[in-house]
Amino acid sequence: MSKCKITVLRREYYQDLADQYLADPQVGKCPLFKEGQEFILERGNGKDDFWNMMNGKFCSDAWDAVSRYIYAALQ
């Protein structure tokens, strides 16, 4: 069975860009992730598989950025 590991390497926040583009520029770094956090995905294993990562464990913007690569890795 195919597996893929996602590791949070770092969280970044750029105040100058937030001031320019965000409705709430004081939002800060993403509170859902921590440096070093890992997610193991298995193709079709049920609870933590590719299709269920959005169940409160993964930020929708981050998932949108990486999901196509995860899907390809699991094929």
Buried (B, 14 or more C-beta within 10 A) or exposed (E): EEEBEBEBEEBEEEEEEBEEEEEEEEEEEBEBBEEEEEBEBBBEBEEEEBEBBEEEEBEEEBBEEBBEEBBEBBE
